[in-house]
């Protein structure tokens, strides 16, 4: 007898377990406008072969549902179908209309089995693989209207299948609450996408103002973020391609690849990794290559790779590390950049942990929108970073301009001092001359001696005038040297540069002075005597007849275009003006692009041959008179 009792009790427990006695029943109540089914509210059944029917799963003997233990069930195996069961107790006294809503907008296929008043299940099919116009409500989520025509408890079954991992979140809402919630949700979406549009327009205007290509990269990145978020929250399907549901399968994968690609490009341009951090630049290029290879493989051969969100862990980590590393190395503008990608890194990490099998953290409404929130904060942080970078550059230029102004004021003071001293000396000499003239006039008997004294005074005046001419010449040279010193400034444009070297004669005179400032020596016979040559400022040896031009044995030897334009190209290379491309130089100087590129490359090779590192100060003479060019003999 006890044995039979134990067996009967065990069978009863097994039967009640199969019936899901522990699954909570959710009553419809007017004072509760919404209820999210989670944990014990939901039971699920995995269908690996995708062949179970509603008759089988609703049969207690065959449909062995498992009580959900997580915040919400998820499709750990994307090749399987998952049956979801919820239990709702109708309420005829309710004065409100009620609906069931599925949160995840990327769900491919949903079969909803809704019991009618005769407890016969009616089948409704939904999912993002169907046209948007087929939905009951024109809303980004999936909604099902409830009849609520009795006071009994009904079981609702849903067959869910999707090619991507998702959290199956079902919510019971009144129509009033649904309208209120939807209006507020779409209002927030309007704010989010409106901010993306505002940031895009602002950075486009900044690009037209400063012509910095990093603003274009940031615009492409922001637009990619907007498209990716709209793909995940269903806005893109609703407004961009409502009649092409097949695009939903790969749209988010393409958008996510675009986000990562432009994030890496923007990282390179914002942090100037090519010049400041070459090793980091090579790592980023390698990440771009690997991510592109994965994208092509997923697109043409293995689409399931689009679901491996953990792949984005590496490029986001590199972007975050690059910002931190650049900030440590002294780039103050990288602080907001590192913070922005740190927030985005956390958002992606939360999403990856949710989609893992088993998930490391439980899903919720907050974690469901973690990436959207992260992108929102990141967008503003990157905008702050761009503004901070502009401010830092402007402060640097202001400091350099103040130094130039101070130097100019000191030179002006020195010039005024010399002029005052010269004027005083002239006045004193003039006074002495007048006194001597009076003495001579008073000495009538010594007219001849007076004339000789006057002659001596005239000679002294000539010497003084010569001295004045020499001082004026030195002063002009000092001013010219100051102008030449400014040639090393990055802020000097072509118009200012032409004030220093306006024509060919000025450039050749400068080369002659610098080349033979210590005297002429013949390259063949070492004779130091010379006569003027045939060309401008040429020198011909008086012994062997060898003729040498000012450009011989310099970097300007053999050029086929105006030498003053070659001087400007040399200035751009020495000052490391990376903001001007070869096409920009060609347009400014009105020369062919290959001509500009060839001479620029020649200068760079001269600098490299003398092991001058990038960023190290290079003086004109170190480059001008360092060349293996051969001169002609005559």
KOLPA-272535 format. One record per atom (N, C-alpha, C): z negated, x negated, y. Coordinates in pm, whole numbers, plus 50000, padded with zeros to 5 digits. Layout:
! KOLPA-272535
ZXY...
! end
This chain:
! KOLPA-272535
500004991949879500005000050000500004991550127499124981650142499154973150263500494966150278501104961750168502394954750177503454963950235503494976450186504484985950237504244988750385502944989350423502634991950565503114980450653502914968150606503344956350683504854956150697505564959250585507034959050589507534969950684506904981650678507314992650766507094989050913505954982550937505644978551075506644968251126507024958651037507984948251076509344954351106509764963951022511064970451044511044978451175509884984851203509764992351327509864983151448509204971551440509244961951550510654956551570511344953651458512714948651467513624958951530513424971751493514264982351547514014984051698512744984051733512444985851876512944974051958512934962051897513454950351968514944951751992515644956551885517094958651900517384969252004516484978952019516684989352118516384984452259515844972052269515544966652402514374973652468513324975952391512204983552445511554976252561511704963252567511074955652675511914955552801513124960452797513964960652915513474971553010513304967953136512774977353234513794988053268513304999953293514135011153337513925012753487515035012953562514965013553708515215027953751514235034353812514425048153858515095048653995515865059054019516455061354151515415068154238515085061954352514075067254442514595066254585514435076854660514925076954798514185067154887512935064154853512175054854937512475040254905513295037654803513735023954769515255023754784515735018154894517165018754925518015009454839517404999054785518184990054700517264983054601517874979554489517134972254386518094962454318517694949654314518514939454249518024937754106518934939054010518584937753868518444922853834517274919053793517014905053760515964904253650515974892653586515014889953479515014901153375513864907853351513784917853244514534930753275515104931853396515884943853428517234943653355517654931953306519004930253252518904924953110519774930153023519954924652888521424920952874521704910252799523094905752787523414902452641524714902452613525214899652479526494891452493526524879852428527724871352434528734875852329529984876752367531084880752280532074869152271531844859452180532684847352176534144850252143534394860752062535764863752020536444874052109535744879552205536304889452298536884901752224536204906052119536744917152039535774928652020534604928152084533644939052071534054950852158533764962852109534074975152183532794981452234532954991452319531784998252373531015005452263531745010252162531065017052051530185007251974530644995051961529864985151886528654980451966528864977152092527744971652169526704982352201527124995252209526145005852236525405010252111525885005851994525205008951867524014999551851522795004651843521614995851832521684986451712522404990351606522474981751488523424969951507524414971751594525414961151612525234953651745524924960951850524784954451981523404948552000523224936251955521924929751962521804922252096521404929752196521284923952331520034915052340520124905052427519014895752451518494898252592517204899052604516594901652733516764889352823517214891552946517434880653040516104874653084516044861253087514824854353128515004847053261516244846053308516514839153434516524849253547516774844153668516894853253782518024863153758519144858153706520284866653670521034859553558521674867053467522434860553359523674853653415524154843453343525374836453385526204833453261527494831753284528424829153173528464814353143527574810053056527514795853021528804791252954529414799852872530664796752805531774805152869532654798652946533674806153020534764811652928534784807552801535764812952707535284825952642534014829252661533444841352602533394852552704533324864752651533014876252734531514878952723530934884752828529504887652830529314902452862528564909052772528224923252793526864923852863526814931652969525584933353047525134947953034523834949853010523294963353000522154964953100522214975853176521114979453265520754993953238519524997453270519035011153242518555017353372519115029353403518795036253528518375050553495517295054653557516825068553541517325076653661518175086753634518715095153740517605103553804517925108553922516955116453997517715127254073517655139954022518385150854086517805154254223516555150954244515915154054373516355144354483517055133754447517475123954548518505130154642518345128054770519275133354870520325123054912520325111654848521235101054884522285098954776523395092754816524415088554722524165073854686524495070554560524125057254509525345050254449525315036954458526395028754399525775016754328526555010754238526224997854177527184987554234526664975754269527484965354333527344952154259528494945554234528514932054176528684922154290527804912054293527794902554403528934892354397529124886054282530044874654274531484879354289532134875454399533474880254429534564873154349534224862254283535224854554209535324858754062534644869454024534714874153886536134879053855536714873753745538104877153713538254891353660537354895453569537584908153498536244914853468536144927753504534944935553475535374948953417534814952253300534974965653242533634972753257533634983353335532404990953358532455003853277531385006353202531275018553120530155026953178530565037853245529625046353319529445059353242528215063053204527995075653131528095087653225528745098153177528795110453256527665119753213527715132353259526615141553228526535145053080527645143053006527625145252861527325132252785526935121952859526605108952802527815102552731528995105952779530225099652730530635089052832530955077152782531235065952872532655066752926532755065353059534045064553126534305049953166535495045453139535835031453158536485029353295535975018953368536565014953495536764999753493537934995653538538284981353534538364975953676537754964253696537744957653827537924942653806538004935353916538094920753909539074915154011538984902054037539874896054136541254892954080541514896853952542854895253900543694907853922543104917653991543824929854027543994930354178544994937754226545254938954369544034944754440543824940354564542634944754637542674959754664543854965554677543974979754706543524988554590543354982754469542914990654354541414993354354540684987554446539224989054445538805002754500537635007154455537095019954502536715019154649536075008254688535705005754827536464993354873537004993854998537694982155053536654972055101536004965855006534914956555032535114944354945534604932854990534824920454918534144920354781533054927954765532374928754637532964940254554532454941754431532914952454342531844963454337532234975854369531284986954375531704998254278530685005054224530905016354132530025027854179530625039554194529885051354240529125057754123527845061254148527015067554045526975082654068527035089953956527035104653965525635110053997524605104853928523215109353945523125124653931523555129453814523645143853793522605149153694521545141353669520495145953577519215138353607518205141153528516945133753540516705124753420517745122153344517595114253222517875099553251517575091353151517825076853160519145073653092519985066053159521285062253105521395047153095522125042852993522445028652977523845026253034523955016153120525245012253179525654998753120526894998053073527394985853010528554980153093528554966853100529604959853175530084947953092531374947153073531974935653005532544926453112532014914253119532384904753225533064892653162534204888953220534934876953175535514869953298535314856753304535814849153419536124834853378537114828953443537494815053412536604804953483535704809653566534794800753637533364805153611532444795753626531034798953607530544807753721529724817653687529224826653790527874832253748527114836653847525864843853826526154858753834525794866153730526114880453723524964887953790525174891253918524144898053997524594912254023523774922153980524074936353998522984942254086523404950554183522454956554277522694971654280521584979154277521624993654295521334996554442522265003554510522095006154653522445020554684521775025754787522195038554843523395036054933524195046354955525365044855041524945040755182523855046655231523385043055365523065028255374522335023155274521975008955273523205000155258524175004855176525414997255156526184995855287526285006555364527005005955491526284996655588524944998155596524174989555685524294974755645524164972255515524254958455465525654952655489526694960655462528064955755477528394952555621527974961255713528264958755854527604945755900526364943755862525664931555901526284919255834526674920855706527274909455635528594905455699529454915255728530734912055791530534906955933529494911456001529184905956133528844891156124528024887456024527684873356005528924865155967529784871055882531034864055850531874862155976531874872356063532624870956188532094859556273530744858356280530144847256353530554833956290530494833256158530784820556090532224816156113533174825156083534584821356100534964820456247534274828056333534504826656476534084812856526532954807956474532514794456513533494783856464534044785956345535054776556296536254776456390536674788356435537814789156528537474782556661536284784956712535874778956840535824763756829535214758656722535124744256702536524738256687537414745356618538784740456601539504739456736539414749956817540084749756948539484738957038538154737657036537504727457118537974713457081538014710456952538434697156910539934694956932540724705756929542144704456960542334700657107541554706957195541604703257337541124688957359540104684857284539624671057294540694661157250541454664857149542544656057103543594654457213543974665557278544964664657385544424656557503543094656557520542504649457633542414634457608541964630457489541714616257462542714610057364543534618557298544554613657203543944605457091542794609757043542134603056931542424610956803543054604656705543494611756585542344616656497541154611456519540034616156437539724630956465540084635756584539884649956613540824658556528542044653856504542964661156416542434661456273541884650156227541304649756092540124659456081539324660256186538174669456183538644683956184539704686856260540254700456262540744704356123541484695256056541964698055921540794700155826539734692355844538554693855757537874707355780537684711255906537014723955937537824735855884539154735455902539984746355853539944746955700539914735355634539794735155488538474741255443537404738255516536094744155485536154759355499536794764055608536894778455628537664785355517538774779255472539554785255364538764785055233538064773955206537294773055082536174783555079535434784955189534354794855193534914808955181536054811555248536644824955238537144827955097537524817455021537924819554881536724823054795535584816654821534404819054737533694832054772533754836554898533074848954933533994861054933535274859354899536194870554883536924874655010536614868455123537264872255249538754868555246539084857255186540484853155180541324863055101540784867554987541514877354907541684890454982540684894455057540744907255127541734907055243541814895755317542594895655440543834886755435543864876755347544984867355348546034870555242545614873455118546594876355013546114888054925545874899854982545334911154903546274915854793547574913654808548544918254707548974907254611548314895954615548664884854527547414879654457546854887454366545594883154300545744870554217546994867054177547164854954097546824842354176546844843354308546484831654388544994828454379544174838354340542734835854332542384825454227543244823554129542914814654018542814800154062543684796154158543694782054197543424779954346543304790654423543164788954569541914781154605540784784554541539544777654576539584762954534540294760054421540424746054378541234737854476542324743754527543154736854626542374734854755541674745254798540894744354922539784733954909539124733454794538044723754774538594709454775539754707454713540384694154718540714690354862541234699954940541544697255080540284693755158539174700455128537904697355194537504682855168537544678755040537124665155004538084654955063539394657655056540384648055107540174645655256540084656255335539944654455479538554649455516537554652355433536224646655457536264631455444536974626455342537084612055325537904605655438539004612155477539824606755585539034606655716538324617555743537514618055866536414607555863535824605155746534804594755734535364581155771536564578155721537194565255753537464563855902537974574455963538354573656104537134573756195536134581856162534954582856249534134570056246533974564256128533144552156113533944539356129535284540456145536154528656159535924518756044535944524055923535644515555807536684504855784537934507055828538984497055803538694484055876538104484855995537804472756072536344468456061535424478256053534004474756054533434472755914533884480555818533344479755682534494479655581535204468455565536394467955477536084471755332534964467155279534624470355139534404485355122533694491255216533464505655211534784513155224535694507955303537004514255319537774514155187537694503155113538384502554983537764512254883536434513954888535774523554798536234537754829536314541154957536744554654996538184556954953539054547054970540444548454925540514550654774539654543854701539614545554555539154559754519538134564854591537654578554567538764588754594539524586654703540644595654734541674595454623541974583554571542954582454463542474589554337541204587554299540664593954179540644609154196540194613854314540124628454334541514634754335542494627654389543864632854388544404633454245544094623354165544524623354025543914635053949542624637653973541964649053907542604662253950542924663354078543544675754128544914678054063545734667654056547064669153995546934672753847545974666253778545764669253637545324683753618544404688453703543934702353692545044712253724545894709053818546944718253861548034719953755548414708753691549554709253600549164709653452548004704053416547724702153274546424708753227545364707653304544044711653254543294719153364543604732153384543014739553496541494740653493540894738953376539434740253367538724729553451539454718753488538824708553572538424714053708539054724953751538664730853878537224735853875536694738353755535334743553743534284732653741534704720153732533744709153727533314705553870532424713753925532004711554063531214698554080530654693453973529874681053984530764669254022532094671054009533014660254049532854657154198532544667554278532424665554422531154658054458530284655854361529044648554388529334634354437530344627854377530634613954412531214612454554532294619854594532794617954730531794621654838530994632254816530004635854915528904625254924528554619354810527564608454811528094596454889529384593254868529994581954939530014584655089530364597055131530384600355273528994599055334527974604155262526604603155311526154588555318526434580955212526044566755210526774559055321528044562155345528804555255450528164557555587527744569955614527104572755741525784565255757524974565155652523694557955657523924542955673524874537455596525164523055601525664519055739526574526955796527104523755928526014524556035525114534156021524014535256117523084523256108522794518855986521934507155967522584494656028523914493856020524634482356073524804482956225524214493056290524224493256435525104503756499525754512156420526614522656476525754534956505525314536256629524414547256664525084560856649526414561256665527124574056656527104579856515526694571956415526724576456276525474584356237524514585856327523254592456286523474607256256524174614456345524434628656319525424630256203526324620756187527274621156076526534620555942525584611255930524814609955806523984622355780523384628055885522584640155869523444651855822524674652855878525574663955842525924663455694526344651855646526734650855507525524650955414524364647455466523144649055385522854663655358523014672255459522804686655440523844692455345525114688355361526154693455271525924688555129525444676355114525134670854982524074679354913523054683454988521984691754930522544705254886523414711354969524004724254934524814723654806525674713254794526454711854671525564708754552524504701054573523604697854463522924710454410522514719454500521904732154456522894740254374524144740854420525164748654349525444742654211525484729454202525714722954073524564725653977523334725154027522174727453942522114741853892522634751253972522664765253928523664767153816524834760553827525934762653732525814754353605524784745953597524604737953476524114746853361524354742353240523944749853122522974741353038521674744453036521034755553111520864751653258520764761553349520604758353491519264751653518519294741653608518064734553642517184742553736517804751153818517034760053905517584774153890516744784053915517164797953903517954802254025518944810954001519754815954110519024826554190519444828054317518904838154406519934840554516519624849754607520534852354718520674839854805519564832854827519604820854910520464810054847520234807454716521024797054649522464801254631522714814554624524094819354610524934815454731524334815654850525034812154973524654798255023524174789454934523704776154976524824767855037526024768154978527124760055031527554765155168527614778455185528014784055314527044779655424525744780555395524734776455493524844761555522525074753555417525214739055435526424735655521527534742255496528724739855576528494743755722527734754555744527454758955880526684748255957525614743055895524844732455961525664719655975526454716455871527244704155876528284704755988528874716356009529884717856113529294714556250528094719656277527484716856406527024702356416526504696756308526074682856311527264673456337528414676256274529594667856299530104669556442529984681556497530364683456638529444675356729528144675356697527214666956773527584652156757527984648256635528334634256611529534630156695530564638656703531724635256785531354634256932530544643856979530114643157118529254630957146528384627557052527524615857068528354603057071529404602656990530264590856989530984589257122531494600257177532164599657307531184594957415529954599957409528954595857508528654581057499528514575957377528214561657358529364553057409530614557157379531764549557427531824549757580531544561457639531574562557785530494553757847529294553557788528234544857841528644530157836529304526257725529764512457713530794508957820531744518057844532744515657949532104515158087531114523858110530424523758240529704510658262529054505558157528364492658171529364481458202530504481458131531514471158157532064472358299532264484858346532774486858482531754482158585530484484758560529454480058653529424464858660529604458258547529644443558547530824438458629531974444958613533164440758689532934442758839532314454258873532054456959015531084446659072530034443458997529074433459043529734419859061530594416058965531294403258977532234403259097532884414559119533774415559236532984414359366531804420659370530964419759491530504405359514530144398359406529734384359421530894375959472532094378359418533254370859467533544373759614533374386359654533614389959793532604383259884531334383059838530304376159917530624361359932531074355059823531434340859829532594338559924533574347459919534724346360008534304347760154533444357760182532964359660319532184347660369531374341860279530584330060316531484318360353532514315960271533444304960299534184307460430534594319860454535314323060578534424320960700533124325060685532214323060798532014308260827531844300360721531664285860739532894279660804534084283960759535304278560816535454282660963535114295260994535214299761132534244292161222533034289661171532044281961248532534267861274533094261761169533604248061184534774247561282535634257461276536764257861370536264259661513535274268661530534734270761664534094258061719533344251061630532724238461675533774228161712534814227261630535884217661659536614221461788536834234061805537514238661926536674235662050535384237662035534494234462147534524219662181534494211362079534574196862101535884192962168536974199462123538294196462181538304200262329537734211662361537694215962501536884206362586535764201762528534944192062602535704179062626536414174762520537204162562535538324164462636538874176562638539954179162733539444178462877538244183762900537664182963034537384168563076536904160862980536634146663009537924139463046538984142462969540274135862994540814139863132540664152663168541154157263298540394150563413539104148263387538304141863491538604126963503539124121263400539454106863401540924105263441541174106663569542554106063618543134092163604542294082263622542774068563616543044064263473542444070663379542664066763239543554076763166544694080163232545594090363177546164086263042546554073663029547184069262903546194069662788544974064562818543964064862712543584079262676543604087862782543284102062755544344108362665545624104662691546694110062607546534105662461546124093062444545914088262308544764095862239543714098462319542604106262261543044120462223543884126262312544394139462280545224139262152545994128662135546784127362014545884126461891544784118761907543844117661796543194131261764542874138561869542294151761847543294161161777544564159861818545594168161753545714164661606545604151861575545644147761434544464153661357543294153261423542124158961356542294173961330542924180761429543164195161410544104197361293545104188961282546044190261170545334188261037544424178361035543664176160912542794188360879542174193760987541334205560964542164217060911543374218760972544254229460924544654227260777544874214260745545214211160605544054214660514542844211160562541684214560481541544229760465541824236860576541764251560568542784256860470543994250860474545024255260379544594252660235543964240960213543504237660076542414247460032541474250360126540404259760090540954273660062541914277860146542534291060122543254291259988543924279959957544644279259828543664280059711542514272659727541504273359620540934287459609540724294059722540204307659720541164317259650542474315559681543474323859614543484321259464543364308459425543304305059282542064311059216540944311159291539724317159235539914331959209540574338659308540854352959289541814355059174542834346159164543794347359054543104345058917542164335258914541434332958789540574345058752540004351658854539234363658825540124374558767541344375658823542294385458768542664381858625542864368658598543184364458461542024367258367540804365958415539654369058330539624383758295540104391958388540154406358358541194409658253542134400458231543154402958128542534404157991541324399557975540644401057845539924414257830540024422857932539344435857925540194445957851539564453757761540294464057685540744475657772540084477557888540394489157971541644487158056542244474958059543394472258143544654478058080545404486258158546654491658110547824483058159549034487258129550214479058159550444477958310550154488658386550354488158531549434477858595548164477458553547234467358606547614453458561548094452158439548464438958387549634433158466550614441758510551764436858584551384431658722550194435458772549744429858899549414414958883549044410858761548714396758735549974388958699550794394458611552034387958568553204397658593553654398358719554664408558753556064405258706556394392258691557784388858658557824375958576559054371558546559254359758462558784346958530559044345758661558654333558733557134331558731556394342558747554924341358744554444336558607555034341958502554624337858367554984323258340556214319058381556624305058357555784295458441555464299658565554624290858649553244289258585552714300258529551404299458462551464290058341552524291258260552684282458143552814267858186553584265358297553754251558344552424245558386551634253558462550344248458509549394245558393549344254758295548434252858183548904241758088550214240858071550754231357973550654216958023550974214958151551024201158205549954198958311548794205758293547744203958392547174189758390547314182858277546844168858268547984158858278549144163358321550274154358336551304156158226552524151658255553634152858160553684140658069553934143257939554134132457842555294136357752556284127857746557474130757665557094131157517557574141457444557264143157302557924132457216559004125957271559734116057189559324101557220559314098257350559044084157384557724082157455556974093157479555664092757543555724087157685556864088657750557004084857890556364095557977555724091658087555054101258174555814103858303557054099058314557874101558432558924112058397559184121158495560124131858466560854136058592561944143158570562724149358677562894164158644563184172758742563414186958712564584188758616564424197958520565474200658422566414211658470567284216358379568254226658414567594240258431566674243658344566024256658348564904257158449564374269158466563264271158558562024263958507561474254858590560274247258561560444237858442561684235058399561914225258292561644211158344561274202158254561034188058288561824179158193562574169458256563434160358179562864146358189562734139858073562194126258067563174116758137562634107758222563504098258294563954086858205563314085058091563664073958003564684077957898564364088457816565254092057706566084104557735565814111357846566594123257881566174135857808565084135557734564624147457659564114158057757564614170357741564264181457831563344191257757562294195157823561314204357763561014215857860561054228357806560784240257888559304243857878558794252257971557374256357964557044264257837558034271157777557754279257657557824271257528558334258657537558444250557415557054247557360556964247657229555724245157156554634255357194555054267357228554124278457254554534290257168553694300557168553974312457090555134320557147555554317157273556644324457337557994317957314558034307057239559304300257218560264308957135561464310157185562524316857108562544331957122561694338057209561714352557221562994357057291563434369157259564714374357312564474386157408563274387857458562994398757551562124393157663561964400557774561244395457892559874389857855559594378157910558354371057873557134378357927557274385758043556104392858094555654403857999556594409857924556234420057824555584413357701556044401257669555404393757560553964390457595553714386957726552334384357770551464396657747551974408757774551184421057757550884423557610551854421157521551604422757377550514413057331550574400457382549524390757349548164395857396548124401757516546854407357568546324418357475547214427257425546774438257338546194432957207546824422657149546354417157020545004410357039544884402357147543644394657168542464404057195542704414757272541624424157303541414434557195542214434057085542034443156969542124457757012543194460657085543434474657128544004482657013543114487556921543574495356804544014509456840543684513756966544064527457002545554528657032546264517057050547714517357075548454512756950549264521456894550084517756779551324510256826552084504956729553324497956761554284507356831554294520256789555174529956855554754532057000553444532357027552964533757165553384521757249553234509457194553624497357267555114497557295555894501457194557344502157212557724511757321557014523057331557314533057434556924527857572555764521157583555284516257712556204505257765556584495657678557364484057721558874486657717559284498157661560714501457650561454490857569560844487057458561434477357365561594484157229562424478057143562574483357009561284481256932561024490556841559784490056763559704477256681560814473056617560804460956533560514448556617561004448356743560744436956831559254435856859558644447256894557194447256922556414443456798556794449056685556044446156561556164431456523557394425856536557604411856496556794402256580556774404256714556024395056798554524396856778554084409456761552664411856735552244405256604553064406456502552744400256372552684385056384553584379356468553584364856490552264360256549551744367856647550464364256711549314365356612549334376156532548264378156433548234366656332549434362056290549484350956195548914338156257549194335956388548654324056455547134324656457546604336656485545144338156488544544335856350545194341456246544684339856110544764325256064545814318056103545964303956062544844295356117544244299756226543124292256283541794298756253541814307756150540574313556094539724320256202540384327956285539654335756386539404349556329538134353056307537804365856245537994377056345538214389256292538414401056377537124404056451537254406856579536074409356659535604397156734535994384556692535584372156758536434370256883535854365556994536604363757118537644352757102538864355657147539984346157138540504343957279540584331257327541084328157460542594326757457543194329157575544664328457584545194315257528544634303857581545204290857546545114287957396544094293757327543954291357183545114297057104545804306957162546934313257092548264308657150548334307557285549614304357349550114290657305549244280657304549674267057275549364263157132549344273357038549164270756895550344276856823551364269256794552574274556731553324263256664553994266556556554834256656485556274257456528556534264756640557914266256686558474253056732559714250456703560394238056742561214240556867561224230756957562004231857079563314224457065564224227457155565554221057153565524208257233566394199157203566524186557273567824186557354567834179357463569054178257544569104164657611
! end
